[in-house]
Amino acid sequence: MRALVQRVAEARVSVDGAVLGEIGPGLMILICAMQGDSTATADTLAAKIAKLRIFRDDAGKMNLSLRDTGGAALVVL
């Protein structure tokens, strides 16, 4: 299982003009699930992504996770 993670100010997924999902500040995550991947693999990947310290704190250091910021995640499989 692979994931492409991008910090976004906003993100939207639409199909044929219909918006299927959208978020404000947070993470846009594109997931590639492969044959043989399990729910345990997905759970482990989700936990790792939630803990990534890729958002700036008050000092400007990349020291906050998605959980710390209260941001949203838009996941596309």
C-alpha positions as CSV (number, residue, x, y, z in Angstrom):
1,M,0.0,0.0,0.0
2,R,1.3,3.4,-1.0
3,A,0.2,6.9,-0.1
4,L,0.9,10.3,-1.6
5,V,0.4,13.0,1.0
6,Q,0.1,16.7,0.2
7,R,-0.6,19.6,2.6
8,V,-3.4,21.8,1.2
9,A,-5.2,25.0,2.0
10,E,-8.2,23.4,0.4
11,A,-9.0,20.4,-1.8
12,R,-11.9,19.0,-3.7
13,V,-12.8,15.9,-5.6
14,S,-15.4,16.1,-8.3
15,V,-16.7,13.7,-10.9
16,D,-18.7,14.8,-13.9
17,G,-19.2,18.2,-12.2
18,A,-20.5,16.7,-8.9
19,V,-18.4,17.4,-5.9
20,L,-17.9,14.2,-4.0
21,G,-15.7,15.6,-1.2
22,E,-14.0,18.8,-0.2
23,I,-11.9,20.1,2.8
24,G,-10.3,23.3,4.0
25,P,-6.8,23.2,5.4
26,G,-5.3,19.7,5.9
27,L,-4.0,16.8,3.9
28,M,-4.9,15.5,0.4
29,I,-4.1,11.8,0.5
30,L,-4.0,9.6,-2.6
31,I,-3.9,5.8,-1.7
32,C,-2.8,3.0,-4.0
33,A,-4.0,-0.3,-2.5
34,M,-2.5,-3.5,-3.9
35,Q,-3.6,-7.1,-3.9
36,G,-2.6,-8.6,-0.6
37,D,-2.9,-5.4,1.4
38,S,-4.8,-6.0,4.6
39,T,-6.9,-3.8,6.9
40,A,-4.0,-4.0,9.4
41,T,-1.7,-2.4,6.7
42,A,-4.3,0.3,6.1
43,D,-4.6,1.0,9.9
44,T,-0.8,1.3,10.3
45,L,-0.5,3.6,7.3
46,A,-3.4,5.8,8.6
47,A,-1.7,6.0,12.1
48,K,1.6,7.0,10.5
49,I,0.0,9.7,8.4
50,A,-1.9,11.2,11.3
51,K,1.3,11.5,13.3
52,L,3.4,13.2,10.5
53,R,4.8,16.4,11.8
54,I,4.5,18.5,8.6
55,F,2.7,21.6,9.7
56,R,4.3,24.7,11.1
57,D,4.1,25.7,14.7
58,D,4.2,29.3,16.1
59,A,8.0,29.4,15.8
60,G,7.7,28.4,12.1
61,K,9.2,24.9,12.6
62,M,7.6,21.9,11.0
63,N,6.5,20.5,14.3
64,L,2.7,19.8,14.2
65,S,0.7,16.9,13.0
66,L,-2.7,16.8,11.4
67,R,-4.1,15.9,14.8
68,D,-2.4,18.9,16.5
69,T,-3.8,21.3,13.9
70,G,-7.3,19.9,13.9
71,G,-7.1,19.9,10.1
72,A,-9.0,17.5,7.8
73,A,-8.0,14.8,5.4
74,L,-9.4,14.1,2.0
75,V,-8.6,10.5,1.1
76,V,-8.9,9.2,-2.5
77,L,-8.6,5.5,-3.2
